[in-house]
Amino acid sequence: MKKTTSLADRYRRLLAWYPRDHRERHGEEMLGVLLAGAGERTEPSRKEISDLRRGALRLHARRVVGADGGIDHRDVLAIVSLLGPVMLLGGAIQTVDWLSGVLRSGSPWSWQALFGDLPDAPVWGLWFVVAVLSLARMRRTAAVGAWLGTAGLVLASLYGYARFWDMVVVSTAWMLLGAVVAAALTWSPGPARGWRLVGGARFTLLAMAVMASALLVMKSYGTYGLLYFPLGQLTAAYGATSLVLFGLALVVLVVGAVVAGGVATREGRRAALVLCVPVMVSVLMVVLPRDSHLLVAAAVCYGVSLVVLLGLGGLPRRVSGPRANA
């Protein structure tokens, strides 16, 4: 009996390499099979040790890329449909910064002046409406607004700014996240399901994180778009303090997305990955060389982000209709 107990403990230490939920479902069954095949041995064989460790590492690797079928992508998109519009409001930083500057200066302003300086300002107003509609669980109406908001970002870049390609790259995060949010609102169970998965406390936490991040960005650069400003030039042009504030803003955004999405579930972690697209793009923009061709920069910002989202299971390989209307 003592030998059997000792052998079982050794097997359990090997099985500890497997994910916890896998052990909870299959651990005792695997242990029983191993003990039954052990015969008179008092310790695991080298082949068993190698096979168990290799199997555990393979399962972990498959889970990293979402290839084990254990992720409900409808739930991932449901969380994104609720939290994504809130995260997207971070793109309104330039508009908010412009308005706060005008109010502080006391100079007169007009809608014409605002739209002349920031032609995408109406789009951020639309995304605010989408966030409210999503919170109200009006999935279909919010989906229409999200598609219009995504198209509006493209049109604002195309017609509102003199240098179109610059804005296409700078707006990468918001165009990409906007398209994912629109798809989530269209093809997932929607914000009602997202609310059940997230809850009011985590929703509020993300909203606070976005506001805190926006304030930090306004104190540093006024915008998340940092194209053509490598790390050294950023420090030289704006000073180390601004760079630290911007980095802290990105950290706050990541922490807010991870906690709000839910670190305890695989769906929550994947949703957090999607929500962190603005952070991902901001980092890519910082590390891109200043003399990068615009098409190369666009390919890197869009391509790397999509590869990460698809490769790590943040986005489903195929999209199917929602299971329930919300």
Long-range contacts (C-beta under 8 A, 24 or more apart in sequence): 3-42, 4-35, 6-42, 7-35, 7-38, 7-41, 7-42, 7-43, 7-44, 8-35, 10-43, 10-44, 11-35, 11-44, 14-44, 14-48, 14-49, 14-52, 14-53, 15-52, 17-52, 17-53, 17-56, 17-57, 18-55, 18-56, 18-59, 19-59, 19-60, 19-63, 22-59, 63-266, 64-312, 64-313, 65-311, 65-312, 65-313, 66-266, 66-270, 66-312, 66-313, 67-313, 70-266, 71-266, 71-267, 71-270, 71-313, 72-267, 73-267, 73-270, 73-313, 73-315, 73-316, 74-188, 74-189, 74-193, 74-320, 74-322, 74-323, 75-189, 75-193, 75-197, 75-267, 76-267, 76-270, 76-271, 76-274, 76-314, 76-316, 77-183, 77-184, 77-187, 77-188, 77-271, 77-316, 78-184, 78-188, 78-189, 78-190, 78-191, 78-193, 78-194, 78-197, 79-194, 79-197, 79-198, 79-261, 79-262, 79-267, 79-268, 79-271, 80-180, 80-181, 80-184, 80-188, 80-194, 80-271, 80-274, 80-275, 81-134, 81-139, 81-142, 81-181, 81-184, 81-185, 81-188, 81-190, 81-191, 81-194, 82-134, 82-135, 82-191, 82-194, 82-195, 82-198, 82-203, 83-194, 83-198, 83-203, 83-206, 83-257, 83-260, 83-261, 83-271, 83-275, 84-134, 84-177, 84-180, 84-181, 84-184, 84-274, 84-275, 85-127, 85-130, 85-131, 85-134, 85-142, 85-146, 85-181, 86-131, 86-203, 86-206, 86-207, 86-210, 87-177, 87-206, 87-210, 87-253, 87-257, 87-275, 87-278, 88-127, 88-130, 88-131, 88-149, 88-174, 88-177, 88-178, 88-181, 89-124, 89-127, 89-128, 89-131, 89-210, 89-214, 90-210, 90-213, 90-214, 90-217, 90-224, 90-253, 90-278, 91-124, 91-127, 91-171, 91-173, 91-174, 91-224, 91-278, 92-124, 92-127, 92-128, 92-214, 93-214, 93-217, 93-218, 93-222, 93-223, 93-224, 94-118, 94-222, 94-223, 95-120, 95-121, 95-124, 96-214, 96-218, 97-218, 97-222, 97-223, 100-218, 119-156, 119-159, 119-160, 119-161, 120-152, 120-153, 120-156, 120-157, 120-160, 120-171, 122-152, 123-149, 123-152, 123-153, 123-156, 126-152, 127-178, 130-181, 134-185, 134-191, 135-191, 135-203, 137-190, 137-191, 137-192, 137-195, 137-326, 139-185, 139-190, 139-191, 139-192, 139-322, 139-325, 139-326, 140-325, 142-185, 142-191, 143-182, 143-185, 143-186, 146-178, 146-181, 146-182, 146-185, 147-182, 147-186, 149-178, 149-182, 150-175, 150-178, 150-179, 150-181, 150-182, 153-178, 165-294, 165-295, 165-298, 166-227, 166-294, 168-294, 168-298, 169-227, 169-285, 169-294, 169-297, 169-298, 169-301, 170-223, 170-225, 170-227, 170-285, 171-225, 172-281, 172-298, 172-301, 172-302, 172-305, 173-224, 173-277, 173-278, 173-280, 173-281, 173-282, 173-305, 174-278, 176-277, 176-281, 176-302, 176-305, 176-306, 177-274, 177-275, 177-277, 177-278, 180-274, 180-277, 180-309, 180-315, 183-319, 187-319, 187-320, 187-321, 187-322, 188-322, 189-322, 189-323, 189-324, 189-326, 190-322, 190-324, 190-325, 190-326, 191-326, 192-326, 193-324, 193-326, 197-262, 197-265, 197-267, 197-268, 198-260, 198-261, 198-262, 202-259, 202-260, 202-261, 202-262, 203-260, 205-256, 205-259, 205-260, 206-256, 206-257, 206-259, 206-260, 206-275, 208-256, 209-252, 209-253, 209-255, 209-256, 209-257, 209-260, 210-253, 210-256, 212-249, 212-252, 212-256, 213-249, 213-250, 213-252, 213-253, 213-256, 214-249, 216-245, 216-246, 216-248, 216-249, 216-252, 217-245, 217-246, 217-249, 219-245, 220-245, 220-246, 220-249, 221-246, 224-278, 224-281, 224-282, 225-285, 226-282, 226-285, 226-286, 227-285, 227-288, 227-297, 228-288, 228-290, 228-292, 229-285, 229-286, 229-290, 230-286, 230-287, 230-288, 230-289, 230-290, 231-286, 231-287, 233-290, 234-286, 250-279, 250-282, 250-283, 253-278, 253-279, 254-279, 270-312, 270-313, 270-314, 271-314, 273-308, 273-309, 273-312, 273-314, 274-309, 274-314, 274-315, 277-305, 277-309, 280-304, 280-305, 280-308, 281-305
